[in-house]
Amino acid sequence: MFNKQIRETVFTSEVAARLFSNVTATNVVDQSFLTTLRALCHKRLPSNETVHLNCRTLYLSEQEITNE
Protein backbone atom coordinates (compact mmCIF):
# COMPACT_ATOMS: atom_id res chain seq x y z
CA MET A 1 0.00 0.00 0.00
CA PHE A 2 2.76 2.46 0.93
CA ASN A 3 5.96 2.50 -1.05
CA LYS A 4 7.76 5.30 0.80
CA GLN A 5 8.36 5.93 4.46
CA ILE A 6 6.97 9.09 6.01
CA ARG A 7 8.93 10.02 9.10
CA GLU A 8 7.62 13.46 10.01
CA THR A 9 4.15 14.68 9.15
CA VAL A 10 1.61 17.02 10.62
CA PHE A 11 -0.28 13.97 11.93
CA THR A 12 2.74 12.60 13.82
CA SER A 13 4.17 15.71 15.46
CA GLU A 14 4.08 16.38 19.21
CA VAL A 15 1.11 18.68 18.71
CA ALA A 16 -0.71 15.96 16.78
CA ALA A 17 -0.08 13.53 19.64
CA ARG A 18 -2.07 15.85 21.89
CA LEU A 19 -4.77 16.55 19.31
CA PHE A 20 -5.18 12.88 18.39
CA SER A 21 -4.78 11.50 21.90
CA ASN A 22 -7.37 8.83 21.16
CA VAL A 23 -5.23 7.35 18.33
CA THR A 24 -1.74 6.48 19.57
CA ALA A 25 1.13 4.15 18.70
CA THR A 26 4.42 2.79 20.00
CA ASN A 27 7.50 1.51 18.17
CA VAL A 28 6.36 2.84 14.79
CA VAL A 29 9.22 3.11 12.30
CA ASP A 30 7.19 4.10 9.22
CA GLN A 31 4.88 6.92 10.27
CA SER A 32 2.68 6.65 7.16
CA PHE A 33 0.36 4.07 8.72
CA LEU A 34 -0.09 6.08 11.93
CA THR A 35 -0.76 9.20 9.86
CA THR A 36 -3.44 7.40 7.84
CA LEU A 37 -4.95 5.79 10.94
CA ARG A 38 -5.27 9.15 12.67
CA ALA A 39 -6.74 10.82 9.60
CA LEU A 40 -9.35 8.10 9.15
CA CYS A 41 -10.26 7.30 12.75
CA HIS A 42 -10.18 10.62 14.56
CA LYS A 43 -13.71 11.78 13.75
CA ARG A 44 -15.14 8.27 13.66
CA LEU A 45 -14.17 7.29 17.21
CA PRO A 46 -16.44 8.22 20.08
CA SER A 47 -14.65 10.50 22.55
CA ASN A 48 -14.53 7.75 25.19
CA GLU A 49 -12.83 5.18 22.89
CA THR A 50 -9.19 4.85 21.88
CA VAL A 51 -7.07 3.02 19.34
CA HIS A 52 -3.48 2.07 20.17
CA LEU A 53 -1.16 0.60 17.56
CA ASN A 54 1.75 -1.38 19.01
CA CYS A 55 4.31 -2.34 16.37
CA ARG A 56 6.89 -5.02 16.81
CA THR A 57 9.53 -6.50 14.57
CA LEU A 58 8.70 -9.89 13.15
CA TYR A 59 11.54 -11.97 11.79
CA LEU A 60 10.56 -14.61 9.25
CA SER A 61 12.79 -16.53 6.90
CA GLU A 62 12.09 -16.46 3.18
CA GLN A 63 10.96 -20.06 3.44
CA GLU A 64 8.41 -19.25 6.17
CA ILE A 65 6.97 -16.45 4.05
CA THR A 66 6.74 -18.44 0.81
CA ASN A 67 5.38 -21.67 2.39
CA GLU A 68 1.86 -20.72 3.26
C-alpha positions as CSV (number, residue, x, y, z in Angstrom):
1,M,0.0,0.0,0.0
2,F,2.8,2.5,0.9
3,N,6.0,2.5,-1.0
4,K,7.8,5.3,0.8
5,Q,8.4,5.9,4.5
6,I,7.0,9.1,6.0
7,R,8.9,10.0,9.1
8,E,7.6,13.5,10.0
9,T,4.2,14.7,9.1
10,V,1.6,17.0,10.6
11,F,-0.3,14.0,11.9
12,T,2.7,12.6,13.8
13,S,4.2,15.7,15.5
14,E,4.1,16.4,19.2
15,V,1.1,18.7,18.7
16,A,-0.7,16.0,16.8
17,A,-0.1,13.5,19.6
18,R,-2.1,15.9,21.9
19,L,-4.8,16.5,19.3
20,F,-5.2,12.9,18.4
21,S,-4.8,11.5,21.9
22,N,-7.4,8.8,21.2
23,V,-5.2,7.4,18.3
24,T,-1.7,6.5,19.6
25,A,1.1,4.1,18.7
26,T,4.4,2.8,20.0
27,N,7.5,1.5,18.2
28,V,6.4,2.8,14.8
29,V,9.2,3.1,12.3
30,D,7.2,4.1,9.2
31,Q,4.9,6.9,10.3
32,S,2.7,6.7,7.2
33,F,0.4,4.1,8.7
34,L,-0.1,6.1,11.9
35,T,-0.8,9.2,9.9
36,T,-3.4,7.4,7.8
37,L,-4.9,5.8,10.9
38,R,-5.3,9.2,12.7
39,A,-6.7,10.8,9.6
40,L,-9.3,8.1,9.2
41,C,-10.3,7.3,12.8
42,H,-10.2,10.6,14.6
43,K,-13.7,11.8,13.8
44,R,-15.1,8.3,13.7
45,L,-14.2,7.3,17.2
46,P,-16.4,8.2,20.1
47,S,-14.7,10.5,22.6
48,N,-14.5,7.8,25.2
49,E,-12.8,5.2,22.9
50,T,-9.2,4.8,21.9
51,V,-7.1,3.0,19.3
52,H,-3.5,2.1,20.2
53,L,-1.2,0.6,17.6
54,N,1.8,-1.4,19.0
55,C,4.3,-2.3,16.4
56,R,6.9,-5.0,16.8
57,T,9.5,-6.5,14.6
58,L,8.7,-9.9,13.1
59,Y,11.5,-12.0,11.8
60,L,10.6,-14.6,9.3
61,S,12.8,-16.5,6.9
62,E,12.1,-16.5,3.2
63,Q,11.0,-20.1,3.4
64,E,8.4,-19.3,6.2
65,I,7.0,-16.5,4.0
66,T,6.7,-18.4,0.8
67,N,5.4,-21.7,2.4
68,E,1.9,-20.7,3.3
